[in-house]
Amino acid sequence: MTTPVSIWDLRRMAQRRLPRMLFDYLEGGAEDERTISENVAAFSRIKLLPHRLRDVSRRTTDVDLLGTRIAAPLVVGPTGLNGAIWPNGDTALARAARQAGVPFALSTASNERLEAVAKVGGELWFQLYVVHRQLAERLVDRAANAGYAALILTVDVPVNGKRERDLRNGFQIPFRYSVRTILNALTHPRWTARLLMNGTPMLANLAADDANSLEAQNALLRREMDASFDWDDLARLRDLWPRRLLVKGVCSPEDIARCFAIGAEAVVISNHGGRQLDDAVSPMEILPQVRHLGPVLVDGGVRRGSDIVKAVALGAKAVLLGRSVLYGLAASGEAGASKALSILFEEIDRTLALVGCPAASRLDESFIAASAHLRTLPLAIGPKLEPP
């Protein structure tokens, strides 16, 4: 393929490079995967309203996010098992984010220790899954000592979503090999060679000698979180964590308001990229209802810089990127992740010029056609993940 010019180009490159089991893990969602389609389609229903005869000869994409100036309203969001996509994938993503001037959020399910990734520098956040309470407290303490600027608590995984691609492929870590997966790996020699050279990725943040940590590793791989974690526990975590706290995975206005009442600095409206509950509401459908409650971010379905412009115009402080930057990582490691970010930066800048807004920080709902984001369109069953 020639030089990629869109996130969709990077997706096609990722699909060619990864064995089917790994691409399905990256791409797949819960049950019929309608939520994945809806996350993407929700952006297409929002129509931009350009303003003309404005001086847009000079444009800026930088914004203030929770007291920190970042180069564009986006965050490289927390994703797990990146070492299976590319060796040292977490560090590669962190470096790409630092070079781009945007935050990087490291997942509890990363394949590199949080202390090692912290050495990359930049604006680093740590995402927390609560599997066991004591282990979670140790992770919070380690993240604070390592200098992470923010903690993201993910709250939408009381049980694992039914991800049927993974079930059919027998996907797990360590990898379960079958005749089919071995044959497929052999048809992807570059990925297989890197796996053989670097070894099977493990959950580095949970690796320890005590039985509780081994149990936690197995539980995290099965996405078996502490389903008893409640609002009182969130309040205790707020007291424990000394810096900015974000709560990720909330959708209802009542829950979002309660997060702010407890002391969260921001909320990430999220349906986990369609990987947990199929037919869950799209974050972009909720955003106009809750933007007045406090700083909100969104994730899910972002494939274009114009998507990011729409989200910010409707009140989001920033968007979290998942699959779009992972396509780049899968295609060519750190260089690919950087390419994904540069594509989105250029598209944000171009969209600002075309809608007549000289600065991302000046976006508001005047750049959105009235009621365009409230329209509901029928969806076909199954994911439609790229344009015809």
Protein Blocks (a to p, Z undefined) as FASTA:
>chain_A
ZZdfbfklmmmmmmmmpcfklmmmmmmcehjlmmmmmmmmmmmmpccdddehiafkbccf
bdceehiacfbdcdddddehklmmpghklmmmmmmmmmnopacdddfkbcbdfklmmmng
pjdddddddfbfklmmmmmmmmmmnopabdcddfklmbccddfklmmnopacdddddfkl
mmmmmmmmmlmmmmmmnopaddfklgcfbfklmmmmmmmmnopacfkbcfklmmmmmmmp
mbdcddehiabfklmmmmmmnopabdcddehhopmbghiacfklmmmmmmmnoccddeeh
iabfklmmmmmmnopabdcdfklmmmmmmmnojmlmmmmmmmmmmmmmmmmmmnopabfk
lgcfklpcehklmpccdddehjdfbdZZ
